Amino acid sequence: MELLRVARDRSAAAAGAGPAATAAALAVTLGLAAAAWVVAVWQMNGMDMGVATRLGSFAFFVGVWVSMMAAMMLPGAAPAVLRHAQAGRRVRAVPLFVVSYLTVWALVGVAVYALYRPHSSLAAGLVVIAAALYELTAAKRYFRRRCRESLGGGFGFGLCCVGSSIGLMLMLVVLGVMSLPWMGVITVLVLAQKLLPARAALDVPLALAILGLGVLIIVAPSAVPGLTPPMM
């Protein structure tokens, strides 16, 4: 009888740990995202030069990029983090999930640093148009669906989220990789696509709006605020 009582007590404690672990995981994830926003704003102050932006040293850029990704991506990753915490019944699982998830985005930042060059508004417009077309592809739909599902770990989840958001992230890179306004816009779009189900009534107008932005950048770049540095 004593053993049965102890077993029941442990089962009740484990069941009660679920809500506590969920609340703690949510607080940790959103708290880290908020702190990352503060750091990103501080790091990026005065760095935005639109298409003429230079990235600085490798160490500086990677530090800025990781802060940006934590700020932009963690709010949308919160449901996956919560599922992970609930499955493990412990908060200890959350840091490893978050670190492995951000590692994927850090590797994307390394690729950006290797490939990025200050560029023309024409190049920016073409990339934005390509991003609009990607929004309508089967690959986008596949990765977006996988990014909304519960995956085993942060690394696999991160890879799927990169596949889902890569077009939007390339927009950020070519429009102003150090631009806080564009960072805010892309964050809202990424968050909406992570939390809302895919619907043509929303996704097609968004793709058309991005396409229109790309065309505007090509034909009238001065009409896009912050795209080109002011003339001295």
C-alpha positions as CSV (number, residue, x, y, z in Angstrom):
1,M,0.0,0.0,0.0
2,E,2.8,2.3,0.8
3,L,4.4,1.7,-2.6
4,L,1.1,2.4,-4.3
5,R,0.8,5.7,-2.4
6,V,4.3,6.8,-3.4
7,A,3.7,5.9,-7.0
8,R,0.5,7.9,-7.0
9,D,2.3,10.9,-5.4
10,R,5.0,10.8,-8.0
11,S,2.5,10.5,-10.9
12,A,0.6,13.5,-9.5
13,A,3.8,15.5,-9.1
14,A,4.8,14.7,-12.7
15,A,1.4,15.7,-14.0
16,G,1.6,19.0,-12.1
17,A,5.0,19.7,-13.5
18,G,3.6,20.1,-16.9
19,P,1.9,23.5,-16.5
20,A,4.9,24.7,-14.4
21,A,7.4,23.6,-17.1
22,T,5.3,25.2,-19.8
23,A,5.0,28.5,-18.0
24,A,8.8,28.5,-17.2
25,A,9.7,27.6,-20.8
26,L,7.5,30.4,-22.2
27,A,9.0,32.9,-19.8
28,V,12.5,31.9,-20.7
29,T,11.9,31.9,-24.4
30,L,10.1,35.3,-24.6
31,G,12.5,36.8,-22.0
32,L,15.5,35.8,-24.1
33,A,13.8,37.2,-27.2
34,A,13.1,40.5,-25.4
35,A,16.7,40.8,-24.2
36,A,17.9,40.0,-27.8
37,W,15.9,42.9,-29.1
38,V,17.6,45.2,-26.7
39,V,21.0,44.0,-27.6
40,A,20.2,44.1,-31.4
41,V,19.0,47.7,-31.2
42,W,22.2,48.7,-29.3
43,Q,24.5,46.9,-31.7
44,M,22.8,48.1,-34.9
45,N,22.5,51.7,-34.0
46,G,23.9,53.8,-36.8
47,M,24.8,50.8,-39.0
48,D,22.0,50.9,-41.5
49,M,23.1,52.1,-44.9
50,G,20.5,50.2,-47.0
51,V,22.0,48.4,-50.0
52,A,25.4,50.0,-49.2
53,T,25.6,48.5,-45.7
54,R,29.0,46.9,-44.8
55,L,29.1,44.0,-42.3
56,G,32.2,44.9,-40.4
57,S,34.4,42.1,-38.9
58,F,33.3,38.5,-38.8
59,A,33.1,38.4,-35.0
60,F,31.0,41.6,-34.9
61,F,28.6,40.5,-37.6
62,V,28.0,37.0,-36.1
63,G,27.3,38.6,-32.8
64,V,24.8,41.0,-34.3
65,W,23.3,38.3,-36.4
66,V,22.7,35.9,-33.5
67,S,21.1,38.6,-31.5
68,M,18.9,39.4,-34.5
69,M,17.9,35.8,-35.0
70,A,17.1,35.3,-31.3
71,A,15.0,38.5,-31.3
72,M,13.2,37.6,-34.6
73,M,12.8,33.9,-34.4
74,L,12.3,32.9,-30.8
75,P,8.7,34.3,-30.5
76,G,7.6,32.2,-33.4
77,A,9.4,29.2,-32.1
78,A,7.7,29.5,-28.7
79,P,5.0,26.8,-29.5
80,A,7.7,24.3,-30.4
81,V,9.7,25.1,-27.3
82,L,6.5,24.6,-25.2
83,R,5.8,21.2,-26.8
84,H,9.4,20.2,-26.2
85,A,9.2,21.3,-22.5
86,Q,5.9,19.4,-22.1
87,A,7.2,16.3,-23.6
88,G,10.3,16.3,-21.3
89,R,8.4,17.6,-18.3
90,R,11.4,19.7,-17.4
91,V,12.8,23.1,-18.1
92,R,16.3,21.7,-18.5
93,A,15.3,20.6,-22.0
94,V,14.6,24.1,-23.2
95,P,18.1,25.6,-23.3
96,L,19.5,22.8,-25.4
97,F,16.6,23.1,-27.8
98,V,17.0,26.9,-28.1
99,V,20.8,26.8,-28.5
100,S,20.6,24.1,-31.2
101,Y,17.8,26.1,-32.9
102,L,19.9,29.3,-32.9
103,T,23.0,27.4,-34.0
104,V,21.2,26.7,-37.3
105,W,20.5,30.4,-37.8
106,A,24.1,31.2,-36.8
107,L,25.3,29.0,-39.6
108,V,23.0,30.9,-42.0
109,G,24.7,34.1,-40.7
110,V,28.1,32.6,-41.6
111,A,26.9,32.0,-45.1
112,V,25.5,35.5,-45.4
113,Y,28.9,36.9,-44.3
114,A,30.7,34.9,-46.8
115,L,28.4,35.8,-49.7
116,Y,27.2,39.3,-48.9
117,R,28.6,42.4,-50.8
118,P,27.2,46.0,-50.9
119,H,25.0,45.9,-54.0
120,S,22.8,47.9,-56.3
121,S,19.1,48.5,-55.9
122,L,18.6,46.4,-59.0
123,A,20.1,43.4,-57.3
124,A,17.9,44.1,-54.2
125,G,14.8,44.3,-56.4
126,L,15.6,41.0,-58.1
127,V,16.1,39.2,-54.9
128,V,12.9,40.6,-53.5
129,I,11.0,39.4,-56.6
130,A,12.6,35.9,-56.2
131,A,11.5,35.9,-52.5
132,A,7.9,36.7,-53.7
133,L,8.0,33.8,-56.1
134,Y,9.4,31.4,-53.4
135,E,6.4,32.2,-51.2
136,L,4.2,30.4,-53.7
137,T,6.3,27.3,-54.2
138,A,5.6,23.8,-52.9
139,A,9.0,23.9,-51.1
140,K,7.8,26.9,-49.1
141,R,4.5,25.1,-48.2
142,Y,6.4,22.0,-47.2
143,F,8.9,23.7,-44.9
144,R,6.2,25.9,-43.4
145,R,4.1,22.9,-42.5
146,R,7.1,21.1,-41.0
147,C,8.1,24.2,-39.1
148,R,4.7,24.2,-37.4
149,E,4.9,20.6,-36.4
150,S,6.6,19.1,-33.4
151,L,10.0,17.9,-34.3
152,G,12.5,16.0,-32.2
153,G,15.1,18.6,-31.6
154,G,16.0,22.3,-32.1
155,F,18.5,21.5,-35.0
156,G,15.9,19.7,-37.1
157,F,13.3,22.3,-36.3
158,G,15.7,25.1,-37.2
159,L,16.5,23.6,-40.6
160,C,12.8,23.4,-41.4
161,C,12.3,27.0,-40.3
162,V,15.2,28.2,-42.4
163,G,13.5,26.5,-45.4
164,S,10.2,28.3,-44.5
165,S,11.6,31.7,-43.9
166,I,14.7,31.9,-46.2
167,G,12.9,34.1,-48.8
168,L,11.9,36.7,-46.1
169,M,15.4,36.6,-44.6
170,L,17.0,37.2,-47.9
171,M,14.7,40.3,-48.2
172,L,16.1,41.6,-45.0
173,V,19.7,41.0,-46.1
174,V,19.3,42.8,-49.4
175,L,17.0,45.7,-48.2
176,G,19.1,46.5,-45.1
177,V,20.8,43.8,-43.1
178,M,21.3,46.3,-40.3
179,S,17.9,48.0,-40.6
180,L,15.7,48.0,-37.5
181,P,12.5,48.9,-39.5
182,W,13.0,46.1,-42.0
183,M,13.9,43.7,-39.1
184,G,10.6,44.6,-37.5
185,V,8.6,44.1,-40.7
186,I,10.2,40.7,-41.4
187,T,9.7,39.6,-37.7
188,V,6.0,40.3,-38.0
189,L,5.7,38.3,-41.2
190,V,7.8,35.3,-39.9
191,L,5.7,35.3,-36.7
192,A,2.4,35.3,-38.6
193,Q,3.5,32.5,-40.8
194,K,4.6,30.4,-37.9
195,L,1.4,30.9,-35.9
196,L,-1.2,31.1,-38.6
197,P,-2.3,28.2,-40.9
198,A,-1.4,28.5,-44.5
199,R,-4.3,30.0,-46.5
200,A,-4.2,31.2,-50.1
201,A,-6.4,34.1,-49.1
202,L,-3.6,35.5,-47.0
203,D,-0.5,34.0,-48.6
204,V,-1.2,35.0,-52.2
205,P,-1.8,38.7,-51.5
206,L,1.4,38.8,-49.3
207,A,3.4,37.3,-52.2
208,L,1.9,39.8,-54.6
209,A,2.7,42.7,-52.2
210,I,6.4,41.5,-52.0
211,L,6.5,41.2,-55.8
212,G,5.2,44.8,-56.1
213,L,7.9,45.9,-53.7
214,G,10.5,44.2,-55.8
215,V,9.3,46.0,-58.9
216,L,9.1,49.3,-57.1
217,I,12.7,48.9,-56.0
218,I,13.9,48.4,-59.5
219,V,11.9,51.2,-61.2
220,A,11.9,53.8,-58.4
221,P,14.4,52.9,-55.6
222,S,14.3,56.4,-54.2
223,A,10.6,55.7,-53.3
224,V,11.6,53.0,-50.8
225,P,12.7,54.7,-47.5
226,G,16.2,53.7,-46.3
227,L,17.1,51.7,-49.3
228,T,19.9,54.0,-50.5
229,P,22.1,56.2,-48.3
230,P,21.3,59.9,-48.5
231,M,23.5,61.9,-50.9
232,M,26.2,64.0,-49.1
